Amino acid sequence: MKLPQEESTLLELLDNLQIRVQVAHRTQCSADWRDLDFVPEFNRLYFIMDGEGWLKVDGRECFPKQGQLCLMPAFVKQSYSALEERQPFNKYWCHFTAGVGPFDLFQWINAPLCIDVPDPERMQGLFAELDELHKRRSLVSVLKEKSVMLEIVSSFLEHIPVQVLKHRSDEMQRIRIIQDYVEAHLHESLSVNDMAGALHLHPNYFISYFKKHFGMPPAKYVNRKRLEKARLLLASTSLSIKEIAERAGFPDTHHFAKSFRKETGLSPTEYRSVYGSAP
């Protein structure tokens, strides 16, 4: 049966979402609960059980109420505070990352700061389960907590217009094509023309598109991926330095060693002696 466009687009986005929970808990905030103008490298979710407080994210302010779910996304200036002479929040909360390709999900879409939850009891149950799962730290509990987080995060995605999700989903397909192409051709001499051709884009447009979505020029990204592959091969295989340089796409061992030392502070041989695990 064919899914409605809204469901199909949302499922595609969730299929590509990589979630990792850093911490999850329930807390009764104190009167001095406060932090101003900071930029975290992870997302925060608050589910308000009761109490009052203030949030500010990228210039948007909110005074969340009982039963609301609040998002404070990564890499954005934000603040929070208890309110004078008011009962502070009693809340479930978690810190997490939500990767979509090279991005965090909420860099990719403009989600609301706070939403009303249709079924507060269900949401409370999800956060309580997340709290318990995170305490266990077993392989099974990690898998289960990802499932719980997907359900919680989908509450925000349902508030994003399907046209926006569809556009973002199409963009992710392009980005995935670029990533897969680079991975498959690292051992070759990759040029901008090669990568632009894989997407049927003009090289000049491709360069600006790449910098917008990856935050760096194509050549820098390719070099970073070459070094990642080299580190992996040095640590996990007994291949010679020359073979590793070739597989990672460096023209010779001199260029490889120079780039590697600049990135890691170690020569390839030194890196292998420290991190190598191959017999």
Secondary structure as UniProt FT lines:
FT   HELIX           5..15
FT   STRAND          18..28
FT   TURN            31..32
FT   STRAND          34..38
FT   STRAND          43..50
FT   STRAND          54..57
FT   TURN            58..59
FT   STRAND          60..62
FT   TURN            66..67
FT   STRAND          68..72
FT   TURN            74..75
FT   STRAND          78..81
FT   TURN            84..85
FT   STRAND          90..100
FT   TURN            101..102
FT   STRAND          103..104
FT   HELIX           105..108
FT   STRAND          114..116
FT   HELIX           120..136
FT   HELIX           139..157
FT   TURN            158..159
FT   HELIX           162..184
FT   TURN            185..187
FT   HELIX           192..198
FT   TURN            199..200
FT   HELIX           203..214
FT   HELIX           218..236
FT   HELIX           241..248
FT   HELIX           253..264
FT   HELIX           268..275
//
